[in-house]
Amino acid sequence: MVRNKLSKKLIVTISIIIVVIIAMGLFYFSHSTYWKYNDWWIVGNDIDSVEKKYGEFDINLEYRKAYYIGKDNSIIMPSNLEKYYWIEIDDNGIVTKVYKGGPIGG
């Protein structure tokens, strides 16, 4: 009886650990460009939905939009330049690409 309860607790514990690891992996891959923005949701969605979900853009060009995400303060050779989460859109307002980059002309 005691052995049966221990094995059930062990199975439940291992199952919870596996679910947490899978959830962390999905979050990591879906937010691979920057932790705050879900790349999988953004790409293929219309730009108005993105703005409604994440707020007003910091840079708003005709075919590129961007959110400010901080300064480059990396350990090795920091540039101290501003970094942006860039969103490229097509003629229909659908997001085609996301990437992390510097300011315009930087």
FIKOL-195866 format. One record per residue: residue number from 1; residue in three letters; x negated, y negated, z negated of N, C-alpha, C in turn. Coordinates in Angstrom, 2 decimals, decimal comma, always signed. Layout:
! residues N
R seq type    n_xx    n_yy    n_zz   ca_xx   ca_yy   ca_zz    c_xx    c_yy    c_zz
R NUM  Ala       X       Y       Z       X       Y       Z       X       Y       Z
...
***
This chain:
! residues 106
R seq type    n_xx    n_yy    n_zz   ca_xx   ca_yy   ca_zz    c_xx    c_yy    c_zz
R   1  Met   -0,82   +1,20   +0,00   +0,00   +0,00   +0,00   -0,86   -1,26   +0,00
R   2  Val   -1,87   -1,29   -0,87   -2,76   -2,46   -0,95   -3,54   -2,60   +0,34
R   3  Arg   -3,98   -1,49   +0,89   -4,76   -1,51   +2,13   -3,89   -2,03   +3,29
R   4  Asn   -2,63   -1,67   +3,30   -1,70   -2,11   +4,33   -1,50   -3,63   +4,26
R   5  Lys   -1,34   -4,18   +3,05   -1,18   -5,62   +2,88   -2,44   -6,38   +3,31
R   6  Leu   -3,60   -5,83   +2,97   -4,87   -6,47   +3,36   -5,02   -6,49   +4,88
R   7  Ser   -4,67   -5,39   +5,53   -4,82   -5,35   +6,98   -3,83   -6,31   +7,65
R   8  Lys   -2,62   -6,47   +7,11   -1,67   -7,43   +7,66   -2,18   -8,86   +7,48
R   9  Lys   -2,73   -9,17   +6,30   -3,29  -10,50   +6,07   -4,46  -10,77   +7,00
R  10  Leu   -5,28   -9,76   +7,22   -6,43   -9,91   +8,11   -5,97  -10,17   +9,55
R  11  Ile   -4,96   -9,43   +9,99   -4,44   -9,61  +11,35   -3,83  -11,00  +11,51
R  12  Val   -3,08  -11,45  +10,52   -2,48  -12,79  +10,58   -3,56  -13,86  +10,60
R  13  Thr   -4,58  -13,72   +9,76   -5,67  -14,69   +9,70   -6,43  -14,76  +11,02
R  14  Ile   -6,74  -13,61  +11,58   -7,46  -13,57  +12,86   -6,59  -14,16  +13,96
R  15  Ser   -5,30  -13,89  +13,95   -4,39  -14,44  +14,96   -4,34  -15,96  +14,88
R  16  Ile   -4,28  -16,49  +13,68   -4,26  -17,94  +13,50   -5,56  -18,56  +14,01
R  17  Ile   -6,67  -17,94  +13,70   -7,97  -18,45  +14,16   -8,03  -18,44  +15,69
R  18  Ile   -7,55  -17,40  +16,32   -7,55  -17,31  +17,79   -6,67  -18,39  +18,39
R  19  Val   -5,49  -18,61  +17,82   -4,58  -19,65  +18,34   -5,22  -21,03  +18,21
R  20  Val   -5,87  -21,30  +17,09   -6,53  -22,59  +16,89   -7,66  -22,78  +17,90
R  21  Ile   -8,44  -21,75  +18,14   -9,55  -21,84  +19,11   -9,00  -22,09  +20,51
R  22  Ile   -7,93  -21,40  +20,88   -7,33  -21,61  +22,20   -6,79  -23,04  +22,33
R  23  Ala   -6,12  -23,53  +21,28   -5,59  -24,90  +21,31   -6,71  -25,92  +21,44
R  24  Met   -7,80  -25,71  +20,71   -8,93  -26,63  +20,80   -9,55  -26,60  +22,19
R  25  Gly   -9,66  -25,42  +22,78  -10,19  -25,30  +24,13   -9,33  -26,00  +25,16
R  26  Leu   -8,00  -25,82  +25,05   -7,10  -26,50  +25,98   -7,20  -28,02  +25,84
R  27  Phe   -7,27  -28,51  +24,61   -7,42  -29,95  +24,41   -8,73  -30,44  +25,01
R  28  Tyr   -9,82  -29,72  +24,77  -11,12  -30,13  +25,28  -11,11  -30,22  +26,81
R  29  Phe  -10,58  -29,21  +27,48  -10,60  -29,22  +28,94   -9,60  -30,19  +29,54
R  30  Ser   -8,46  -30,41  +28,89   -7,48  -31,34  +29,44   -7,84  -32,80  +29,17
R  31  His   -8,73  -33,04  +28,23   -9,18  -34,39  +27,90  -10,69  -34,52  +28,14
R  32  Ser  -11,20  -33,86  +29,17  -12,65  -33,76  +29,37  -13,32  -35,09  +29,72
R  33  Thr  -12,63  -36,01  +30,36  -13,24  -37,29  +30,70  -13,37  -38,18  +29,47
R  34  Tyr  -12,30  -38,28  +28,69  -12,31  -39,04  +27,44  -11,22  -38,48  +26,55
R  35  Trp  -11,50  -38,36  +25,28  -10,61  -37,66  +24,34   -9,21  -38,25  +24,26
R  36  Lys   -9,05  -39,52  +24,53   -7,76  -40,19  +24,34   -6,78  -39,95  +25,50
R  37  Tyr   -7,28  -39,61  +26,68   -6,45  -39,52  +27,87   -6,42  -38,10  +28,43
R  38  Asn   -5,22  -37,59  +28,69   -5,02  -36,24  +29,20   -5,16  -36,26  +30,73
R  39  Asp   -6,33  -35,84  +31,21   -6,61  -35,85  +32,64   -5,61  -35,00  +33,43
R  40  Trp   -5,24  -33,86  +32,90   -4,31  -32,97  +33,60   -2,96  -33,63  +33,78
R  41  Trp   -2,51  -34,39  +32,82   -1,22  -35,07  +32,94   -1,32  -36,27  +33,86
R  42  Ile   -2,41  -37,00  +33,79   -2,54  -38,24  +34,56   -2,68  -37,98  +36,05
R  43  Val   -3,58  -37,07  +36,44   -3,80  -36,79  +37,86   -2,54  -36,15  +38,44
R  44  Gly   -2,04  -36,74  +39,51   -0,83  -36,26  +40,15   +0,42  -36,97  +39,69
R  45  Asn   +0,32  -37,75  +38,63   +1,46  -38,50  +38,12   +1,46  -39,89  +38,73
R  46  Asp   +2,59  -40,60  +38,68   +2,61  -41,96  +39,23   +2,04  -42,95  +38,20
R  47  Ile   +1,49  -44,02  +38,70   +0,75  -44,98  +37,88   +1,66  -45,69  +36,87
R  48  Asp   +2,93  -45,87  +37,20   +3,85  -46,51  +36,26   +4,08  -45,63  +35,02
R  49  Ser   +4,16  -44,33  +35,23   +4,31  -43,40  +34,09   +3,08  -43,42  +33,21
R  50  Val   +1,91  -43,51  +33,83   +0,66  -43,57  +33,06   +0,63  -44,83  +32,21
R  51  Glu   +1,00  -45,95  +32,81   +1,00  -47,21  +32,07   +2,04  -47,20  +30,95
R  52  Lys   +3,18  -46,58  +31,20   +4,22  -46,49  +30,18   +3,73  -45,65  +28,99
R  53  Lys   +2,99  -44,58  +29,27   +2,53  -43,68  +28,21   +1,33  -44,24  +27,45
R  54  Tyr   +0,36  -44,82  +28,16   -0,90  -45,23  +27,53   -1,06  -46,74  +27,34
R  55  Gly   -0,14  -47,52  +27,84   -0,21  -48,96  +27,64   -0,78  -49,71  +28,84
R  56  Glu   -0,85  -51,02  +28,68   -1,32  -51,91  +29,74   -2,79  -51,67  +30,05
R  57  Phe   -3,14  -51,76  +31,34   -4,52  -51,53  +31,77   -5,39  -52,74  +31,43
R  58  Asp   -6,65  -52,46  +31,14   -7,60  -53,54  +30,87   -8,14  -54,14  +32,17
R  59  Ile   -8,25  -53,33  +33,20   -8,61  -53,80  +34,54   -7,53  -53,29  +35,48
R  60  Asn   -6,97  -54,19  +36,28   -5,85  -53,82  +37,13   -6,12  -54,29  +38,55
R  61  Leu   -6,75  -53,43  +39,35   -7,01  -53,72  +40,75   -5,95  -53,02  +41,60
R  62  Glu   -5,99  -53,24  +42,90   -4,94  -52,69  +43,76   -4,91  -51,16  +43,73
R  63  Tyr   -6,06  -50,52  +43,93   -6,10  -49,05  +43,98   -6,91  -48,43  +42,85
R  64  Arg   -7,32  -49,22  +41,90   -8,05  -48,70  +40,73   -7,58  -49,44  +39,50
R  65  Lys   -7,38  -48,69  +38,45   -7,00  -49,24  +37,16   -7,99  -48,70  +36,15
R  66  Ala   -8,12  -49,37  +35,00   -9,08  -48,88  +34,01   -8,66  -49,27  +32,60
R  67  Tyr   -9,01  -48,38  +31,67   -8,87  -48,63  +30,24  -10,27  -48,75  +29,65
R  68  Tyr  -10,47  -49,75  +28,82  -11,75  -49,92  +28,13  -11,88  -48,84  +27,07
R  69  Ile  -13,04  -48,15  +27,04  -13,24  -47,08  +26,05  -14,44  -47,31  +25,14
R  70  Gly  -15,13  -48,41  +25,30  -16,24  -48,71  +24,38  -17,52  -49,07  +25,10
R  71  Lys  -18,58  -49,22  +24,33  -19,90  -49,54  +24,88  -20,75  -48,29  +24,92
R  72  Asp  -21,71  -48,27  +25,84  -22,64  -47,15  +25,95  -23,71  -47,29  +24,88
R  73  Asn  -23,51  -46,61  +23,77  -24,47  -46,63  +22,67  -25,08  -45,24  +22,48
R  74  Ser  -25,39  -44,58  +23,60  -25,94  -43,24  +23,52  -27,29  -43,25  +22,82
R  75  Ile  -27,69  -42,12  +22,31  -28,93  -42,01  +21,55  -30,15  -42,22  +22,46
R  76  Ile  -30,10  -41,64  +23,65  -31,23  -41,75  +24,58  -30,93  -42,84  +25,60
R  77  Met  -31,72  -43,87  +25,61  -31,65  -44,99  +26,54  -30,26  -45,62  +26,64
R  78  Pro  -29,73  -46,17  +25,57  -28,42  -46,83  +25,65  -28,48  -48,09  +26,50
R  79  Ser  -27,46  -48,29  +27,32  -27,43  -49,48  +28,18  -26,65  -50,61  +27,53
R  80  Asn  -25,84  -50,30  +26,53  -24,96  -51,26  +25,86  -23,97  -51,91  +26,82
R  81  Leu  -23,77  -51,30  +27,99  -22,76  -51,78  +28,93  -21,40  -51,24  +28,52
R  82  Glu  -20,36  -51,95  +28,92  -19,01  -51,49  +28,65  -18,72  -50,23  +29,47
R  83  Lys  -17,92  -49,31  +28,90  -17,51  -48,10  +29,61  -15,99  -48,14  +29,79
R  84  Tyr  -15,55  -47,64  +30,92  -14,13  -47,64  +31,24  -13,68  -46,26  +31,70
R  85  Tyr  -12,42  -45,96  +31,44  -11,76  -44,78  +31,96  -11,05  -45,24  +33,24
R  86  Trp  -11,63  -44,90  +34,39  -11,12  -45,37  +35,68  -10,08  -44,40  +36,23
R  87  Ile   -9,05  -44,98  +36,85   -7,97  -44,22  +37,46   -7,82  -44,72  +38,90
R  88  Glu   -7,96  -43,81  +39,88   -7,78  -44,18  +41,28   -6,41  -43,70  +41,73
R  89  Ile   -5,74  -44,54  +42,52   -4,41  -44,20  +43,01   -4,35  -44,29  +44,53
R  90  Asp   -3,39  -43,58  +45,12   -3,21  -43,64  +46,58   -2,18  -44,70  +46,95
R  91  Asp   -1,80  -44,73  +48,23   -0,85  -45,74  +48,72   +0,54  -45,62  +48,09
R  92  Asn   +0,88  -44,43  +47,62   +2,20  -44,20  +47,02   +2,21  -44,41  +45,51
R  93  Gly   +1,10  -44,81  +44,93   +1,03  -45,04  +43,49   +0,80  -43,78  +42,68
R  94  Ile   +0,35  -42,71  +43,33   +0,07  -41,45  +42,65   -1,42  -41,40  +42,32
R  95  Val   -1,73  -40,98  +41,10   -3,13  -40,90  +40,66   -3,82  -39,74  +41,37
R  96  Thr   -4,97  -40,02  +41,97   -5,73  -38,99  +42,70   -7,01  -38,58  +41,99
R  97  Lys   -7,55  -39,47  +41,13   -8,84  -39,17  +40,52   -8,99  -39,98  +39,25
R  98  Val   -9,65  -39,39  +38,24  -10,02  -40,11  +37,01  -11,50  -39,85  +36,74
R  99  Tyr  -12,17  -40,85  +36,20  -13,57  -40,68  +35,85  -13,97  -41,77  +34,86
R 100  Lys  -15,11  -41,58  +34,23  -15,65  -42,55  +33,28  -16,76  -43,31  +34,00
R 101  Gly  -16,76  -44,64  +33,87  -17,78  -45,44  +34,54  -17,94  -46,80  +33,91
R 102  Gly  -18,85  -47,54  +34,46  -19,15  -48,87  +33,96  -18,22  -49,92  +34,51
R 103  Pro  -18,51  -51,19  +34,18  -17,66  -52,28  +34,67  -17,86  -52,51  +36,16
R 104  Ile  -17,01  -53,31  +36,74  -17,11  -53,64  +38,16  -18,44  -54,37  +38,39
R 105  Gly  -19,20  -53,90  +39,36  -20,48  -54,53  +39,67  -21,57  -54,23  +38,68
R 106  Gly  -21,34  -53,32  +37,74  -22,32  -53,01  +36,70  -22,95  -51,77  +36,96
***
